[in-house]
Amino acid sequence: PLTGFAAGGAHEPVLDKYTLDLNLGNKDSLRNGAKLFVNYCLSCHSAAYMRYNRMGRDLGLTDEQVANNLMFVADFSDDEKPEGQPKKIGELMTVALKTKDAKKYFGTAVPDLTVVSRSRGSEWLYDYLNTFYVDEKRNVGVNNVRFKNVGMPHVLWELEGLKKPVYKTTTDSHGKEVKQIVDFEYIREGKMTPAEYQSAMNDLVNFMTYMGEPIRLERQRTGIFVLFFLAILFVFAYMLKKEYWKDIH
């Protein structure tokens, strides 16, 4: 099962049915994740430390493909483009939503998502995206197992559908009865099956993990090369040491 902490440091139960398969070398997964990100996340959340052309180059896309498929204001003239929206392929992935407007609409500032996978963890993100449930007491209509009383609405509900929690009553160490979410029951089907939705969220988290550290795979390859080089250097250094000290020992 996945482990972690929700907002405020309180540990939340996590359903072990959701298992992330992270693969930053899977370009098809990264491209699908990028498509989901710009369609469902980028309208409110920015990724202000990532440039469109850098993303496209790493994902094996041309500038034209990025402009036509991942920059939805690319056909606007410069005068028509909304403030905060990209005008050129080399610009950062910002959004038009202002902080003061976000606080008015959602009651809190909307965080930038460029490095959220590093601050929260990839498993946390995957858990979060899979554990929204209907909560009529909330003003946004939903709640989340991983992030209790989160201010974000479930923007992906059309893909996943709507579900309600299934509770199990247990007794804690103090003898007090507590209700714990152990599963979900669908009350409205989405465009995707549960398996398709979980696969899509895997791709989205895969992309967000890449975005948090685009050079990660290259860094790992360099690290392997450095260790291999040091291993060979150690052999020659040891032989040199033996040669220098042979008359003394």
Secondary structure by P-SEA (a helix, b strand, c coil): cccccccccbbbbbccccccccccccaaaaaaaaaaaaaccccccccccccaaaaaaaacccaaaaaaccccccccccccccccccccccccccccccaaaaaaaccbbbbbcccccccccaaaaaaaaabbbbbccccccccccccccccccccccccccbbbbbbbbbbccccbbbbbbccccccccccccaaaaaaaaaaaaaaaaaaaccaaaaaaaaaaaaaaaaaaaaaaaaaaaaaaacccc
